[in-house]
Structures are given as C-alpha cells and as structure tokens.
Amino acid sequence: MTTPRPRNPTQLSEGLPGLTHHITGHSATGAAIVESSRPGTWTAYLNNSMAFDPVYTTSTFPANLNDNADLRAHDALLATKELGLVNANGTVARVVDFCPGAGALMHRTQSLDYGVVLEGEVEMILDEGVTRVMGRGDIAVQRGTNHGWRNVSGTEWARMFFVLQECEKVRVGGKELGEDLSNAGSDSEGLVQKKEGGSKG
C-alpha cells in the first residue's frame, strides 16, 4: 500500500497530498535529464479559502527552451512575486486548492484556460445560473468567459490543475469583455500581474 505523500511546508489544504514539480531538460550530450525536483509552494488567497501553487510559467510564445532560458525566466518571474492569474505573452500552469464550503469567486481573465479536476468535486458556475458539477478527471475549457469555481463538499478540500494562455481581447456584439477581478476585493491586486504589456490578469 502506498504511503500518502506528506503535505508541502506551505500547503494550506488538509487531507490532500503534497506536490512535487519534476522539471526535465538535457545534458551536454543531449540526453534527457531531470533538471530539478521542487516541492509545491503555496500562496493563500481570499481569507484562506483557496491556495495557488504555480507549477511553471513561460513568458514568450513560442517558448525558448535553449540553454534553459525558459527555466531562468520562470524562476526570475516567481522571485518578483508579481505573477498574476495570467502571464502576459506566455502561459501559466498552476494547481489550485479550494477549501470546503467557500463561495465561488466570479471573475474573467483575458485568457484561454484548461482546468482539470484532480481531487473532489468542483462546480463550474457561469452567467445566468448555468452550472456544471465536475468530478475527478473532468476538464473545463474556459474561453474568456465570466466564471467561478465552488468546492461542492462541505468537509473536504478539492484540487484542480490549470493551464492559462493569454488570448486576444474578446469582443461580443461589438462590446469588449475585459478582465474583471473586482469580486476578489483586497486580494485582486495580488491576482493581477504587474508586468507591463499584454494582459494583466
């Protein structure tokens, strides 16, 4: 029987395993290697109702993997502590833990998002009462829409994995549907990227 992995030192969620990021690369001869194995590093938001673990980011498209340029850019970005929900001109891969019983944060980002449920059940909430309950392995493709996520359980934490890619501004019926993080309150500043140019969310 597999021993449950211990929680990460900065992990907020109870009852979920800690995470390790295994980042690959190449040796001097071109052989595939593991550049590093890093524990998940979590930041709490919205009164500890959710926590983010940024797995990896890219800041150019296409990504430049030569001489570990992307890895250095990723580490430099995290060191600034200015990564928003979306990384301008690039991508963000992150894991999000949702506490039991918390309400959904309705928001919109200028991005194309892929979200996969890893643990528990999560309700995807859209406009006008549209909802879908997603179980482990279910996938949501968010195309610049206003949306929120709610952990269905009142007792257990839930976990999702997301990949976000900045997109062009979305316009519907001649109206631009811009980023909206107003419901995040005082945490909205921490969710908006401070990098100039491109999307800030």
MDAnalysis code that builds the backbone (N, CA, C; Angstrom):
import MDAnalysis as mda
import numpy as np

u = mda.Universe.empty(603, n_residues=201, atom_resindex=np.repeat(np.arange(201), 3), trajectory=True)
u.add_TopologyAttr("name", ["N", "CA", "C"] * 201)
u.add_TopologyAttr("resid", np.arange(1, 202))
u.add_TopologyAttr("resname", ["MET", "THR", "THR", "PRO", "ARG", "PRO", "ARG", "ASN", "PRO", "THR", "GLN", "LEU", "SER", "GLU", "GLY", "LEU", "PRO", "GLY", "LEU", "THR", "HIS", "HIS", "ILE", "THR", "GLY", "HIS", "SER", "ALA", "THR", "GLY", "ALA", "ALA", "ILE", "VAL", "GLU", "SER", "SER", "ARG", "PRO", "GLY", "THR", "TRP", "THR", "ALA", "TYR", "LEU", "ASN", "ASN", "SER", "MET", "ALA", "PHE", "ASP", "PRO", "VAL", "TYR", "THR", "THR", "SER", "THR", "PHE", "PRO", "ALA", "ASN", "LEU", "ASN", "ASP", "ASN", "ALA", "ASP", "LEU", "ARG", "ALA", "HIS", "ASP", "ALA", "LEU", "LEU", "ALA", "THR", "LYS", "GLU", "LEU", "GLY", "LEU", "VAL", "ASN", "ALA", "ASN", "GLY", "THR", "VAL", "ALA", "ARG", "VAL", "VAL", "ASP", "PHE", "CYS", "PRO", "GLY", "ALA", "GLY", "ALA", "LEU", "MET", "HIS", "ARG", "THR", "GLN", "SER", "LEU", "ASP", "TYR", "GLY", "VAL", "VAL", "LEU", "GLU", "GLY", "GLU", "VAL", "GLU", "MET", "ILE", "LEU", "ASP", "GLU", "GLY", "VAL", "THR", "ARG", "VAL", "MET", "GLY", "ARG", "GLY", "ASP", "ILE", "ALA", "VAL", "GLN", "ARG", "GLY", "THR", "ASN", "HIS", "GLY", "TRP", "ARG", "ASN", "VAL", "SER", "GLY", "THR", "GLU", "TRP", "ALA", "ARG", "MET", "PHE", "PHE", "VAL", "LEU", "GLN", "GLU", "CYS", "GLU", "LYS", "VAL", "ARG", "VAL", "GLY", "GLY", "LYS", "GLU", "LEU", "GLY", "GLU", "ASP", "LEU", "SER", "ASN", "ALA", "GLY", "SER", "ASP", "SER", "GLU", "GLY", "LEU", "VAL", "GLN", "LYS", "LYS", "GLU", "GLY", "GLY", "SER", "LYS", "GLY"])
u.atoms.positions = np.array([
    [0.846, -1.193, 0.000],
    [0.000, 0.000, 0.000],
    [0.884, 1.247, 0.000],
    [0.569, 2.225, -0.865],
    [1.371, 3.422, -0.978],
    [1.151, 4.338, 0.224],
    [2.251, 4.829, 0.785],
    [2.157, 5.763, 1.898],
    [1.761, 7.137, 1.370],
    [0.741, 7.776, 1.945],
    [0.333, 9.106, 1.474],
    [1.502, 10.084, 1.535],
    [1.633, 10.887, 0.504],
    [2.705, 11.879, 0.496],
    [2.411, 12.969, 1.513],
    [3.417, 13.408, 2.248],
    [3.179, 14.463, 3.247],
    [2.842, 15.787, 2.577],
    [2.173, 16.654, 3.313],
    [1.838, 17.978, 2.813],
    [3.111, 18.788, 2.599],
    [3.044, 19.723, 1.651],
    [4.144, 20.668, 1.468],
    [4.204, 21.614, 2.666],
    [5.385, 22.152, 2.983],
    [5.505, 23.046, 4.150],
    [4.560, 24.241, 4.112],
    [4.293, 24.783, 2.912],
    [3.425, 25.963, 2.811],
    [1.998, 25.608, 2.405],
    [1.668, 24.324, 2.390],
    [0.353, 23.885, 1.923],
    [-0.731, 24.213, 2.932],
    [-1.838, 24.735, 2.455],
    [-2.958, 25.120, 3.299],
    [-3.947, 23.971, 3.498],
    [-4.176, 23.208, 2.437],
    [-5.231, 22.191, 2.445],
    [-4.887, 21.013, 3.347],
    [-5.918, 20.502, 4.008],
    [-5.824, 19.287, 4.821],
    [-6.348, 18.113, 4.004],
    [-5.716, 16.953, 4.163],
    [-6.218, 15.744, 3.537],
    [-5.819, 15.537, 2.098],
    [-5.048, 16.472, 1.504],
    [-4.555, 16.313, 0.147],
    [-3.039, 16.139, 0.179],
    [-2.495, 15.365, -0.761],
    [-1.048, 15.116, -0.736],
    [-0.252, 16.348, -1.137],
    [0.976, 16.424, -0.660],
    [1.901, 17.435, -1.142],
    [2.298, 17.150, -2.578],
    [2.769, 18.173, -3.264],
    [3.115, 18.045, -4.680],
    [4.613, 18.242, -4.897],
    [5.125, 17.601, -5.943],
    [6.500, 17.806, -6.387],
    [6.488, 18.118, -7.870],
    [7.242, 19.146, -8.282],
    [7.365, 19.511, -9.690],
    [8.676, 18.941, -10.221],
    [8.591, 17.999, -11.143],
    [9.779, 17.419, -11.765],
    [9.989, 18.114, -13.109],
    [11.049, 18.892, -13.228],
    [11.322, 19.689, -14.426],
    [12.467, 19.050, -15.195],
    [12.213, 18.696, -16.441],
    [13.211, 17.987, -17.231],
    [14.058, 18.951, -18.064],
    [15.110, 18.402, -18.639],
    [15.996, 19.179, -19.502],
    [16.923, 18.252, -20.267],
    [18.085, 18.765, -20.660],
    [19.043, 17.990, -21.440],
    [20.437, 18.128, -20.863],
    [21.197, 17.033, -20.950],
    [22.603, 17.087, -20.571],
    [23.400, 17.731, -21.697],
    [24.698, 17.879, -21.497],
    [25.563, 18.478, -22.514],
    [25.593, 17.646, -23.789],
    [25.259, 16.348, -23.665],
    [25.262, 15.464, -24.839],
    [23.873, 15.315, -25.452],
    [22.889, 15.994, -24.878],
    [21.534, 15.924, -25.423],
    [20.658, 14.864, -24.805],
    [21.151, 14.162, -23.775],
    [20.347, 13.139, -23.105],
    [19.315, 13.807, -22.205],
    [18.145, 13.186, -22.109],
    [17.085, 13.709, -21.247],
    [17.451, 13.508, -19.786],
    [17.306, 14.564, -18.994],
    [17.622, 14.514, -17.572],
    [16.522, 15.224, -16.785],
    [16.571, 15.081, -15.471],
    [15.728, 15.872, -14.589],
    [16.560, 17.045, -14.096],
    [16.173, 18.247, -14.499],
    [16.903, 19.437, -14.079],
    [16.712, 19.693, -12.583],
    [15.486, 19.518, -12.125],
    [15.220, 19.744, -10.706],
    [13.907, 19.094, -10.314],
    [13.793, 18.764, -9.030],
    [12.543, 18.294, -8.430],
    [12.251, 19.222, -7.260],
    [11.138, 19.923, -7.342],
    [10.854, 21.004, -6.406],
    [9.526, 20.764, -5.699],
    [9.479, 20.989, -4.403],
    [8.184, 20.856, -3.700],
    [7.244, 21.982, -4.082],
    [5.966, 21.703, -4.027],
    [4.973, 22.735, -4.274],
    [5.125, 23.876, -3.278],
    [4.914, 25.095, -3.765],
    [4.996, 26.289, -2.920],
    [3.678, 27.033, -3.044],
    [2.967, 27.169, -1.945],
    [1.586, 27.628, -1.973],
    [1.431, 29.044, -1.421],
    [0.497, 29.786, -2.021],
    [0.114, 31.111, -1.537],
    [-1.395, 31.119, -1.338],
    [-1.836, 31.562, -0.166],
    [-3.265, 31.575, 0.157],
    [-3.905, 32.879, -0.287],
    [-5.192, 32.785, -0.694],
    [-5.972, 33.949, -1.111],
    [-7.368, 33.874, -0.504],
    [-8.048, 35.002, -0.530],
    [-9.465, 35.097, -0.153],
    [-9.732, 34.467, 1.211],
    [-9.044, 35.003, 2.215],
    [-9.237, 34.544, 3.592],
    [-8.990, 33.049, 3.746],
    [-7.943, 32.585, 3.074],
    [-7.531, 31.180, 3.151],
    [-8.557, 30.210, 2.570],
    [-9.433, 30.700, 1.696],
    [-10.422, 29.815, 1.081],
    [-9.872, 29.105, -0.147],
    [-8.740, 29.560, -0.668],
    [-8.082, 28.869, -1.778],
    [-6.597, 29.143, -1.708],
    [-5.817, 28.266, -2.363],
    [-4.366, 28.425, -2.384],
    [-3.834, 28.031, -3.748],
    [-2.813, 28.772, -4.215],
    [-2.219, 28.554, -5.538],
    [-0.811, 27.982, -5.398],
    [-0.501, 27.016, -6.247],
    [0.865, 26.510, -6.399],
    [1.261, 26.681, -7.861],
    [2.088, 27.690, -8.195],
    [2.491, 27.883, -9.594],
    [3.522, 26.833, -10.007],
    [3.110, 25.927, -10.878],
    [3.977, 24.821, -11.287],
    [5.041, 25.297, -12.270],
    [4.608, 26.051, -13.292],
    [5.565, 26.531, -14.290],
    [4.933, 27.674, -15.070],
    [5.805, 28.529, -15.603],
    [5.362, 29.634, -16.439],
    [6.265, 29.752, -17.651],
    [5.731, 30.311, -18.726],
    [6.548, 30.737, -19.856],
    [6.178, 32.184, -20.152],
    [7.149, 32.938, -20.658],
    [6.935, 34.369, -20.876],
    [7.125, 34.788, -22.322],
    [7.295, 33.821, -23.223],
    [7.364, 34.089, -24.660],
    [6.557, 33.028, -25.372],
    [6.161, 33.335, -26.603],
    [5.456, 32.331, -27.407],
    [5.958, 32.401, -28.841],
    [6.507, 31.270, -29.375],
    [6.709, 30.007, -28.662],
    [7.784, 30.112, -27.588],
    [7.767, 29.164, -26.666],
    [8.734, 29.180, -25.568],
    [10.135, 28.860, -26.090],
    [11.121, 29.510, -25.507],
    [12.522, 29.264, -25.844],
    [13.136, 28.363, -24.777],
    [13.388, 27.102, -25.118],
    [13.926, 26.132, -24.168],
    [15.448, 26.035, -24.233],
    [16.074, 26.764, -25.136],
    [17.523, 26.653, -25.328],
    [18.286, 27.247, -24.148],
    [19.310, 26.516, -23.721],
    [20.169, 26.964, -22.619],
    [19.362, 27.308, -21.371],
    [18.245, 26.615, -21.190],
    [17.389, 26.808, -20.011],
    [16.880, 28.238, -19.875],
    [16.703, 28.910, -21.011],
    [16.210, 30.291, -20.971],
    [14.841, 30.363, -20.312],
    [13.978, 29.390, -20.611],
    [12.632, 29.396, -20.027],
    [12.669, 29.154, -18.523],
    [13.561, 28.272, -18.084],
    [13.659, 27.963, -16.658],
    [14.159, 29.177, -15.877],
    [15.147, 29.865, -16.441],
    [15.643, 31.076, -15.776],
    [14.558, 32.156, -15.731],
    [13.796, 32.287, -16.813],
    [12.719, 33.285, -16.844],
    [11.629, 32.938, -15.825],
    [11.321, 31.657, -15.708],
    [10.321, 31.214, -14.735],
    [10.761, 31.554, -13.310],
    [11.983, 31.196, -12.976],
    [12.483, 31.465, -11.623],
    [12.533, 32.966, -11.343],
    [12.934, 33.746, -12.356],
    [13.010, 35.198, -12.169],
    [11.628, 35.791, -11.948],
    [10.623, 35.302, -12.684],
    [9.264, 35.814, -12.527],
    [8.714, 35.493, -11.142],
    [8.907, 34.263, -10.689],
    [8.399, 33.911, -9.362],
    [9.089, 34.731, -8.279],
    [10.362, 35.042, -8.487],
    [11.095, 35.824, -7.485],
    [10.531, 37.234, -7.341],
    [9.932, 37.762, -8.405],
    [9.356, 39.111, -8.328],
    [8.069, 39.140, -7.532],
    [7.437, 37.967, -7.371],
    [6.128, 37.858, -6.699],
    [5.076, 38.722, -7.386],
    [5.212, 38.900, -8.705],
    [4.271, 39.717, -9.469],
    [3.501, 38.912, -10.513],
    [3.527, 37.593, -10.398],
    [2.758, 36.760, -11.313],
    [1.274, 36.896, -11.016],
    [0.483, 37.268, -12.023],
    [-0.962, 37.327, -11.869],
    [-1.600, 36.003, -12.253],
    [-2.916, 36.004, -12.409],
    [-3.590, 34.789, -12.860],
    [-3.087, 34.378, -14.233],
    [-2.825, 35.382, -15.092],
    [-2.334, 35.146, -16.448],
    [-0.957, 35.779, -16.578],
    [-0.074, 35.138, -17.339],
    [1.256, 35.678, -17.593],
    [1.277, 36.276, -19.000],
    [1.469, 37.581, -19.084],
    [1.425, 38.268, -20.379],
    [2.394, 37.640, -21.373],
    [1.896, 37.366, -22.586],
    [2.698, 36.814, -23.685],
    [3.185, 35.397, -23.427],
    [2.592, 34.716, -22.463],
    [3.059, 33.366, -22.160],
    [1.972, 32.495, -21.573],
    [2.385, 31.569, -20.717],
    [1.463, 30.608, -20.125],
    [1.735, 30.477, -18.629],
    [0.731, 29.949, -17.926],
    [0.872, 29.611, -16.511],
    [0.263, 28.237, -16.290],
    [1.018, 27.339, -15.652],
    [0.476, 26.075, -15.171],
    [0.440, 26.166, -13.652],
    [-0.740, 25.968, -13.066],
    [-0.837, 26.082, -11.608],
    [-1.849, 25.092, -11.064],
    [-1.634, 24.712, -9.811],
    [-2.596, 23.899, -9.072],
    [-3.298, 24.807, -8.080],
    [-4.617, 24.633, -7.958],
    [-5.413, 25.435, -7.039],
    [-6.186, 24.495, -6.111],
    [-6.046, 24.736, -4.812],
    [-6.827, 24.008, -3.813],
    [-7.970, 24.893, -3.330],
    [-9.172, 24.307, -3.219],
    [-10.372, 25.031, -2.798],
    [-10.848, 24.459, -1.468],
    [-11.039, 25.327, -0.488],
    [-11.476, 24.842, 0.814],
    [-12.950, 24.457, 0.782],
    [-13.376, 23.592, 1.689],
    [-14.797, 23.209, 1.730],
    [-15.678, 24.365, 2.175],
    [-16.828, 24.475, 1.531],
    [-17.839, 25.414, 1.978],
    [-17.690, 26.845, 1.522],
    [-16.624, 27.180, 0.795],
    [-16.419, 28.570, 0.376],
    [-17.233, 28.883, -0.871],
    [-17.690, 30.131, -0.972],
    [-18.411, 30.564, -2.156],
    [-17.482, 30.745, -3.344],
    [-18.060, 30.799, -4.537],
    [-17.268, 30.932, -5.760],
    [-16.868, 32.392, -5.989],
    [-15.660, 32.598, -6.467],
    [-15.192, 33.918, -6.895],
    [-15.482, 34.056, -8.387],
    [-16.478, 34.867, -8.727],
    [-16.775, 35.093, -10.136],
    [-15.752, 36.074, -10.704],
    [-15.179, 35.727, -11.862],
    [-14.126, 36.546, -12.449],
    [-13.985, 36.238, -13.932],
    [-13.303, 37.139, -14.627],
    [-12.980, 36.917, -16.039],
    [-11.539, 37.328, -16.265],
    [-10.804, 36.508, -17.010],
    [-9.439, 36.853, -17.387],
    [-9.330, 36.840, -18.909],
    [-8.346, 37.560, -19.415],
    [-8.096, 37.591, -20.856],
    [-7.200, 36.410, -21.194],
    [-7.831, 35.234, -21.244],
    [-7.042, 34.015, -21.423],
    [-7.912, 32.855, -21.872],
    [-7.238, 31.866, -22.448],
    [-7.817, 30.561, -22.749],
    [-7.296, 29.610, -21.684],
    [-8.219, 28.989, -20.925],
    [-7.839, 28.190, -19.765],
    [-8.292, 26.742, -19.933],
    [-7.421, 25.819, -19.525],
    [-7.778, 24.404, -19.415],
    [-7.737, 24.050, -17.937],
    [-8.856, 23.556, -17.401],
    [-8.927, 23.205, -15.987],
    [-9.321, 21.753, -15.807],
    [-8.545, 21.016, -15.012],
    [-8.772, 19.592, -14.781],
    [-8.964, 19.351, -13.293],
    [-10.032, 18.677, -12.922],
    [-10.257, 18.335, -11.520],
    [-9.351, 17.162, -11.144],
    [-8.541, 17.361, -10.100],
    [-7.648, 16.307, -9.614],
    [-8.210, 15.589, -8.394],
    [-8.851, 16.341, -7.522],
    [-9.398, 15.765, -6.282],
    [-10.750, 16.408, -5.986],
    [-11.716, 15.588, -5.567],
    [-13.008, 16.094, -5.147],
    [-13.942, 16.406, -6.300],
    [-14.964, 17.186, -6.004],
    [-15.928, 17.664, -6.994],
    [-15.973, 19.181, -6.950],
    [-15.982, 19.800, -8.122],
    [-15.972, 21.254, -8.229],
    [-17.094, 21.681, -9.156],
    [-17.869, 22.664, -8.718],
    [-18.930, 23.201, -9.551],
    [-18.403, 24.388, -10.348],
    [-18.557, 24.321, -11.666],
    [-18.239, 25.444, -12.537],
    [-19.494, 26.295, -12.673],
    [-19.363, 27.578, -12.362],
    [-20.500, 28.487, -12.380],
    [-20.273, 29.539, -13.450],
    [-21.268, 29.699, -14.330],
    [-21.217, 30.701, -15.392],
    [-22.335, 31.715, -15.179],
    [-22.555, 32.568, -16.171],
    [-23.600, 33.582, -16.056],
    [-25.000, 32.964, -16.144],
    [-25.980, 33.681, -15.636],
    [-27.392, 33.349, -15.767],
    [-27.738, 31.969, -15.211],
    [-27.039, 31.561, -14.151],
    [-27.371, 30.327, -13.461],
    [-26.886, 29.054, -14.115],
    [-26.038, 29.159, -15.144],
    [-25.503, 27.965, -15.807],
    [-24.412, 27.352, -14.939],
    [-24.536, 26.067, -14.625],
    [-23.555, 25.376, -13.796],
    [-23.290, 23.970, -14.344],
    [-22.116, 23.445, -13.994],
    [-21.777, 22.054, -14.248],
    [-20.959, 21.559, -13.072],
    [-21.302, 20.385, -12.557],
    [-20.512, 19.770, -11.496],
    [-19.486, 18.845, -12.136],
    [-18.216, 19.072, -11.822],
    [-17.118, 18.332, -12.424],
    [-16.480, 17.402, -11.390],
    [-16.303, 16.147, -11.787],
    [-15.648, 15.171, -10.934],
    [-14.204, 14.957, -11.343],
    [-13.518, 14.105, -10.615],
    [-12.109, 13.843, -10.881],
    [-11.894, 13.436, -12.335],
    [-10.988, 14.133, -13.021],
    [-10.677, 13.854, -14.419],
    [-11.478, 14.669, -15.409],
    [-12.550, 15.328, -14.965],
    [-13.315, 16.187, -15.871],
    [-12.508, 17.441, -16.216],
    [-12.764, 17.961, -17.409],
    [-11.976, 19.061, -17.943],
    [-12.896, 20.189, -18.382],
    [-12.524, 21.413, -18.017],
    [-13.239, 22.605, -18.482],
    [-12.315, 23.392, -19.403],
    [-12.872, 23.903, -20.496],
    [-12.149, 24.802, -21.388],
    [-12.823, 26.162, -21.271],
    [-12.166, 27.082, -20.585],
    [-12.702, 28.418, -20.359],
    [-12.171, 29.349, -21.448],
    [-13.081, 29.933, -22.221],
    [-12.701, 30.746, -23.377],
    [-13.030, 32.212, -23.121],
    [-12.336, 32.788, -22.126],
    [-12.526, 34.195, -21.808],
    [-13.858, 34.524, -21.175],
    [-14.538, 33.534, -20.585],
    [-15.869, 33.739, -20.026],
    [-15.813, 34.143, -18.552],
    [-16.874, 34.787, -18.098],
    [-17.041, 35.059, -16.680],
    [-17.388, 33.740, -15.992],
    [-16.676, 33.418, -14.913],
    [-16.892, 32.106, -14.305],
    [-16.403, 32.093, -12.860],
    [-16.789, 31.053, -12.158],
    [-16.320, 30.822, -10.802],
    [-16.235, 29.336, -10.535],
    [-15.495, 28.978, -9.469],
    [-15.328, 27.572, -9.078],
    [-15.769, 27.421, -7.623],
    [-16.563, 26.391, -7.344],
    [-17.024, 26.141, -5.973],
    [-16.807, 24.691, -5.609],
    [-16.113, 24.472, -4.518],
    [-15.937, 23.128, -3.984],
    [-17.289, 22.634, -3.484],
    [-17.770, 21.531, -4.049],
    [-19.096, 21.010, -3.701],
    [-19.141, 20.491, -2.270],
    [-18.027, 19.948, -1.800],
    [-18.006, 19.338, -0.466],
    [-18.013, 20.396, 0.631],
    [-18.715, 20.087, 1.701],
    [-18.690, 20.950, 2.869],
    [-17.656, 20.535, 3.896],
    [-16.921, 19.435, 3.619],
    [-15.979, 18.912, 4.617],
    [-14.574, 18.643, 4.062],
    [-14.452, 18.431, 2.744],
    [-13.167, 18.036, 2.165],
    [-12.662, 19.079, 1.176],
    [-11.356, 19.263, 1.139],
    [-10.740, 20.149, 0.149],
    [-10.839, 19.543, -1.242],
    [-10.861, 20.394, -2.267],
    [-10.839, 19.967, -3.672],
    [-9.609, 20.579, -4.343],
    [-9.187, 19.967, -5.457],
    [-7.969, 20.421, -6.141],
    [-8.169, 20.381, -7.654],
    [-7.704, 21.443, -8.331],
    [-7.725, 21.489, -9.789],
    [-6.356, 21.890, -10.322],
    [-6.076, 21.468, -11.550],
    [-4.867, 21.859, -12.275],
    [-5.291, 22.698, -13.470],
    [-4.645, 23.851, -13.638],
    [-4.987, 24.782, -14.705],
    [-3.770, 25.105, -15.570],
    [-4.029, 25.295, -16.861],
    [-3.062, 25.908, -17.763],
    [-3.756, 27.090, -18.417],
    [-3.172, 28.284, -18.277],
    [-3.749, 29.514, -18.824],
    [-2.809, 30.106, -19.858],
    [-3.377, 30.472, -20.994],
    [-2.612, 31.132, -22.052],
    [-3.293, 32.447, -22.403],
    [-2.530, 33.515, -22.420],
    [-3.099, 34.812, -22.779],
    [-3.745, 34.734, -24.161],
    [-4.857, 35.426, -24.343],
    [-5.554, 35.434, -25.626],
    [-5.778, 36.875, -26.074],
    [-6.222, 37.021, -27.294],
    [-6.606, 38.342, -27.774],
    [-7.864, 38.800, -27.025],
    [-8.100, 40.093, -27.016],
    [-9.279, 40.618, -26.340],
    [-10.543, 40.035, -26.962],
    [-11.485, 39.654, -26.096],
    [-12.734, 39.040, -26.543],
    [-13.781, 40.132, -26.744],
    [-14.417, 40.109, -27.900],
    [-15.483, 41.071, -28.214],
    [-16.720, 40.305, -28.651],
    [-17.855, 40.655, -28.059],
    [-19.136, 40.025, -28.387],
    [-20.153, 41.130, -28.633],
    [-20.782, 41.112, -29.816],
    [-21.775, 42.128, -30.141],
    [-21.221, 43.532, -30.106],
    [-19.960, 43.671, -30.489],
    [-19.329, 44.981, -30.509],
    [-18.832, 45.462, -29.160],
    [-19.026, 44.659, -28.100],
    [-18.599, 45.040, -26.752],
    [-17.380, 44.239, -26.354],
    [-16.389, 44.934, -25.798],
    [-15.194, 44.258, -25.321],
    [-15.435, 43.707, -23.920],
    [-15.189, 42.400, -23.753],
    [-15.358, 41.746, -22.457],
    [-13.990, 41.646, -21.798],
    [-13.642, 42.651, -21.039],
    [-12.313, 42.720, -20.442],
    [-12.199, 41.920, -19.162],
    [-10.979, 41.897, -18.642],
    [-10.710, 41.230, -17.384],
    [-11.531, 41.853, -16.258],
    [-12.013, 41.008, -15.339],
    [-12.787, 41.503, -14.211],
    [-12.457, 40.660, -12.976],
    [-11.718, 41.267, -12.050],
    [-11.386, 40.611, -10.784],
    [-11.943, 41.410, -9.606],
    [-12.966, 42.209, -9.877],
    [-13.490, 43.110, -8.853],
    [-14.046, 42.366, -7.648],
    [-14.518, 41.133, -7.832],
    [-15.088, 40.388, -6.719],
    [-14.039, 39.843, -5.762],
    [-12.762, 39.963, -6.137],
    [-11.692, 39.454, -5.276],
    [-11.383, 40.390, -4.123],
    [-11.961, 41.579, -4.137],
    [-11.750, 42.511, -3.039],
    [-10.289, 42.891, -2.894],
    [-9.796, 42.855, -1.647],
    [-8.420, 43.277, -1.375],
    [-7.392, 42.344, -1.981],
    [-7.795, 41.118, -2.349],
    [-6.859, 40.177, -2.972],
    [-6.703, 40.414, -4.460],
    [-7.500, 41.297, -5.049],
    [-7.455, 41.471, -6.505],
    [-6.094, 41.950, -6.969],
    [-5.429, 42.780, -6.160],
    [-4.113, 43.283, -6.562],
    [-3.109, 42.151, -6.705],
    [-3.175, 41.162, -5.820],
    [-2.257, 40.039, -5.892],
    [-2.543, 39.091, -7.035],
    [-3.732, 39.191, -7.640],
    [-4.101, 38.313, -8.741],
    [-3.869, 38.956, -10.102],
    [-3.520, 40.240, -10.106],
    [-3.283, 40.963, -11.349],
    [-1.789, 41.106, -11.553],
    [-1.320, 40.673, -12.719],
    [0.104, 40.773, -12.989],
    [0.521, 42.225, -13.124],
    [1.650, 42.569, -12.530],
    [2.132, 43.949, -12.565],
    [3.073, 44.204, -13.732],
    [3.282, 43.189, -14.545],
    [4.156, 43.320, -15.710],
    [3.483, 44.187, -16.764],
    [4.235, 45.078, -17.385],
    [3.677, 45.941, -18.416],
    [3.491, 45.164, -19.710],
    [2.436, 45.581, -20.445],
    [2.181, 44.974, -21.753],
    [1.325, 43.736, -21.620],
    [0.486, 43.509, -22.639],
    [-0.342, 42.311, -22.666],
    [-1.381, 42.338, -21.559],
    [-1.913, 41.146, -21.276],
    [-2.949, 41.028, -20.242],
    [-2.338, 41.256, -18.880],
    [-3.128, 41.799, -17.993],
    [-2.695, 41.979, -16.619],
    [-3.425, 41.034, -15.676],
    [-4.086, 40.041, -16.191],
    [-4.789, 39.157, -15.285],
    [-4.531, 37.766, -15.556],
])
